């Protein structure tokens, strides 16, 4: 018997139950053609079995399916019935809306019919009401034609009340016609009232006439007026104008016409210097004829006449509102064209101004007495007369100072500053041109004091055969002996004062690397011992009390005419203030202005400071800032001396202004110095840091840069010579020279390695700069004062010597000389390392310098 193939049953089992065969022989067997045939037969057999099962199940469930189908059909029928019902409901809703619209339309028609019925019922009464109102309007028109404005207004009010009672027919054409007729009649009455106003208040601008008429005067202006209306007066007319709402406009027009007819012509002066005459005849005021009396007194008298006329001939109901408009306009024109020009500048004209104030006050009081309004402006002007006068005086002073600043630069003068001090007899002359005046004793040719000890020359053999320069003791400065300090012996030194004012730590603009004084003035060097110890200490000198003598220092410098001009202006102000504060003006209304005059000097000096910079630098570009310095300093000195000469109880206080001027002077000086320093540094930058002083073309550029720098320094000296005092000129040039030498020192020290050829070339360049010392050689005595005015001059000279000195020379200068006074130990070390090659001698020299430190 053949074995059954296990593959088809396994496949059928997988298809039917999704189970995988467990036998390895089954799932690893190969599917052959017989297996496929068998599998197909079994699949068809399995398919037939499934179909038979389905048929069996269908026969069993057929009754349930039929029931479901019948229910579904019934549900579908219900849905269709519900849809038809909804459509019927919508149709009925639409029909209801149309019925509602028809009901509303019918209701409106019913209401309209009811109103029509009511109107028909009241038509006869309404027509009678309309007829009555129209009859009243006819009566108004008749009264208006007759010129009876008051009766017409009364009937017009009655007609308006009647028309307002027609509420039921307010929107009808008949009521609209009645309202239009009321407006027309009101406009007609307003026109009639205006004609009566113009007839009673006859203002003819071209003829310069103002006439006020009463009673029968209307007959000539209203020919058709009834006889009983000719007695209409202004009071009734005012009432009618107020009812008609035209009164304010009539008063405004009257005010303008009166001003144009009589007020403005009287305030004007014609080309021939004449004014019109104000004539007051009965009920007429006019301006006719000419008068040569153009005084303010005559004008104020005529204005009183005009005010009197208006107050007398116009009722209060007109004059009061008229004055509210006319008097302020009159006051404004009076002030602008007469009162302001009448304010004097000179105190000598003050009595006449007081008389003017009294007359203006009288005019204001007269207006008040006439029971008119609008005088506040006049009263305020009289009360504010001190302020007005002070304002005009302030404007004049500011304008005068401003003009002086721009015009006074063309005039210059040389002034002298003199100061007396006590100095030691042992000190020798060194104060830049000052002289001692002491009963015919010896005169000193210099304002500078020399060091207490003589200069000590230190012979040092140079590395390349050169010799050394003399080292001067005492190159440091002492500002307390400045030859340009103020006369007050208690004043602080210039550098301390600069620090006190406005927190300026460097008011003169000196560089941080420069040890210059804080003002361009001569200073006294402090004596130092030439026998300094190697470790940097100096022996303590034995205190002695030298004999003293009185010394008078004199310096001259150039100023413009501005300081003296400003001083004159300020002195005039204070003199006027003192005059006003005196007994002669104790009862004067201008007396309160005396206090304000003391504030004007501050404003005058403020406008000077505000305009000086522009004026000076525009007209005097080369020396503008230095002239500002001279002028401001000189002006502050003049003001201080003048204030010191005033009585102790004087209210003059110029200390703050003097300090402000001094600060302003220092700023101008500082700005100019900083500008010149920048120029010199820019020129010296052309040397390129002196790094290639022997290599073409850099060598020529370095030489040109140094020469241009020195030439610029000399050019500045020529510009400032004659402007600054000798002491200030030397110190300013010394500061500029210190900028140049300081820059060269810093750049040369920073070079690093310096060859022998470079050393020679650098020394030549430094000699070119050293030639500028001739700027500081005193005339006559031949003393070289460069080391005093240029703080780093000795350091510059030592550096020039070091460039061509041997190691032995440098060691000697450091240990026995005064090189340690000018250089730090590390600076000398850097120079030695840059100038000399590595060797045992260089190491010993560096060690000796570092051990010695700074003396």
Residue, then its C-alpha position, 0 to 999 in steps of 0.5 A: x500500500x502506498x504511503x499517503x503524501x503528508x504535504x497536501x494535508x499540512x498545507x491545507x492545515x496551514x490555510x484552514x487553521x494557520x498552523x505550521x507543521x511540527x514534523x521536520x520531514x514535512x517542512x523540509x520536504x520537496x514539493x513535487x508534481x504529484x504532490x501539487x496534483x494531490x494538493x489541487x484535488x484536496x483544495x477543490x474538495x475542501x472548497x466544495x465542503x465549504x460551499x455545502x456548509x454555507x448552503x446549509x447555514x443559509x437555509x437555517x438563517x433565511x427566516x431571520x434575514x427576511x424579517x430584517x429586510x422587512x424592517x429596513x423597508x419599513x424604516x425607509x418608508x418612515x424616513x420618506x414620510x418624515x421628509x414630506x412632513x418637514x417640507x410641509x412645515x416649511x411651506x406653512x412657515x413661509x405662508x405665515x410670514x407673508x400673512x404677518x407682513x400683510x397684517x402689519x401693512x393693514x395695521x399701518x393703513x389703519x393707523x394712517x386712516x385713523x390719523x387722517x380721520x383725526x386730522x380731518x376732525x381737527x383741520x378746522x381748528x388747525x387752519x384757524x391756528x395757522x390763520x391767526x399766526x399768519x395774521x400776527x406775522x402780517x402785524x409784525x411786518x406792518x410794525x417793521x415797515x413803520x420802523x417800530x422795532x420794539x412793537x415788531x419784536x413783541x408781535x414777533x415773539x407772539x407769532x413764534x409762540x403761536x407757531x410753536x403750538x402747531x405740534x401736530x402739523x410741524x412737518x407740514x408745508x404750511x408750518x414750514x412757510x410760517x417758520x421761513x416768514x419768521x426768519x425773514x422778518x427777524x432778519x429784516x428787523x435786525x437790518x432795521x435795528x442796525x440802520x438805527x444803530x448806525x444812525x444814532x452812533x455815526x462813525x465816519x472813519x474817512x472823515x475821522x468823526x464820531x457822533x452820538x445822536x438822540x431823539x429827532x436826530x433819526x429824521x435825517x437818517x431814516x426819512x421814512x420813519x414815523x414821527x412817533x419813532x423819532x424819539x427812539x433812544x439807544x437804551x431801547x435799541x440796545x435791548x432790541x439788538x440783544x433780543x435779535x442777537x446782534x448786539x455783540x457784533x454791533x459793539x465789535x464793529x463800533x470798537x473797530x470803527x472808533x479805533x480807526x476813526x480817532x484813536x489810531x490817527x491820534x497815535x500816529x505821527x506823520x512824515x512831517x513830525x506832526x499829529x492830529x488834533x482831537x476836537x470835542x464839540x457837543x455830541x461829536x468827537x473828531x480829529x482835525x487839523x495838525x499840531x506840532x506837539x508830539x509829546x507823550x503828555x499831549x497824547x495822554x491828555x487827548x486820550x483822556x478826552x476820547x475816554x470822557x466823550x465815550x463815557x459821557x455820550x454812551x449809555x453804560x449798556x454800550x460803553x462797558x462792553x465797548x471799553x472791554x474791546x477798545x481800551x485794551x487795543x488802545x493800551x497795546x498800541x500806546x505801549x508799542x508806539x509810545x511807552x516803550x520808546x519812552x523808557x530811557x537808558x540813561x539814568x539822567x533821564x529818569x525824572x522825565x520817565x517818572x513823570x511819564x509813569x505818573x501820567x499813564x497812571x492818571x489815564x488809567x485812573x481816569x478810565x476807572x473813574x469813568x466806570x469803564x473797564x480794560x485798564x488792567x494792561x495800563x496798571x500792569x505796565x506802570x507797576x512793571x515799569x522797573x522790570x520794563x526798564x531793567x529789561x531794556x537796559x539788559x538788552x542794551x548792555x548785551x547788545x553793547x558788549x556784543x558789538x564791542x567784542x566784534x569791533x574792539x578787536x581792531x584796537x590793541x594796547x600793551x599793558x603792564x602787570x606789576x607785582x611786589x613780593x619779598x625774596x631772599x637777597x641771596x637769590x639772583x635775577x631770573x624772573x623774565x624781565x622783572x626789575x627790583x625797584x629799591x631806592x636806586x639799588x641794583x636792577x635785576x635783568x631777569x625775573x627768574x631766580x637761579x638755584x641756590x647753588x652754582x651749576x656743576x659741570x660734570x666732565x664725562x668722556x663720550x664713547x665716540x670722543x664727544x664731551x658732555x653738557x653741563x648738568x643744572x641743579x634744581x630743574x623742578x618748579x615751584x609755582x608759588x613764586x609765579x611772576x604772573x600771580x594775582x596781587x592778592x598774596x593769599x591767592x592759591x598757586x595757579x595749578x591749585x586754582x585750576x583744580x578748584x574750578x569746575x573740577x578741572x584736573x588739568x585746566x591748562x591741557x599739559x600732557x601727562x608725561x610733562x611736568x609743567x606748571x598749570x599756567x603759562x607763567x614763570x615759575x621758580x626752580x627748587x634748589x637741589x644738591x648736586x652731591x646726591x648719593x648713589x642710592x638716590x637720597x640727598x643730604x638734608x640741608x641746614x635751615x637758614x633764614x636768608x635776608x629778604x628784600x622787596x621785589x617788584x616784578x613787571x611784565x607787559x603783554x598785549x590786550x585789545x580794547x575789549x577789557x577796558x570797554x567791558x569794565x567801563x560798561x560794568x562800572x556805569x551799571x554799578x554807578x547807576x545802581x548805586x544812584x537808584x539805591x540812593x535817597x534821591x530815588x527812594x520814592x521813585x517807582x523805578x527804585x526796585x530796579x537797582x537790585x536788578x542792575x547788580x545782576x547785569x554785569x554777570x550777563x555782560x560777562x556771560x555774553x562776552x564769553x559766549x561771543x569771544x571764541x567766534x569773534x577772536x578766532x574769526x578775525x585773529x585766527x593765528x593769535x585769537x586764543x592767546x588774545x582771549x587768554x590775555x583779555x580774559x585774564x586782564x579783565x578778571x584782574x581789572x574787575x578784582x582790583x575794582x571790586x577790592x576798591x569798592x566799600x565793604x558794604x557794596x552789593x557788588x559781587x564779582x567773585x564768581x564772574x572773575x573765576x568764570x573769566x579765569x576759567x575761560x582764559x585757561x580753556x582758551x590757552x589750553x585749546x591753543x596749546x593742545x592744537x599746537x601740540x597736535x601739530x608738532x606731534x603730527x610733524x614729528x610723526x613724519x620721522x616714523x619713530x626713528x627706526x630707520x634714521x640711516x636708511x635712504x629715503x627714511x633718513x631724509x624724511x626723519x631729518x625733514x620731520x625734525x627740521x619742520x618741527x623745530x621751524x614750527x616751534x620757532x614760527x609759533x614763538x614769532x606769532x606769540x611774541x608781543x602778544x604774551x608776556x615774556x614769562x608766559x611766552x617762554x613757559x608756553x614755548x617750553x611746554x611745546x618743546x617738552x612735548x617734542x623732546x618727550x616724544x623723541x625720548x619715548x620713541x628712541x628708548x623704545x627702539x631696542x637695538x641701536x647701532x653705532x651709525x644710528x647713534x650718531x644720526x640720532x644725536x645729530x637729530x637731537x642736536x637740531x632740536x637742541x638748537x631751539x634753546x636759543x628761544x630761552x636765552x635771556x636777552x642781555x645776560x645770555x643765560x640759558x633758561x631752557x632747563x627751567x621752562x622745558x621740564x625734560x630738557x636735561x633728560x633729553x640732553x643726557x639721552x643725547x650724551x648716552x647715545x655716544x658715550x661708553x659704558x664707563x661714561x654711563x656708569x660714571x654718570x649714573x653713580x657719580x653724576x646726576x643721570x639717576x635724577x632724570x632716568x629710571x634704572x630700567x630705562x638706563x638698562x634698556x638703553x645699555x642693552x640697545x647700545x652695547x652687545x652682550x658682554x661681561x662689562x655690559x652685565x656688570x654695568x647693568x648690575x651696578x645700575x640696578x643695585x644703585x636704583x634711583x637716586 
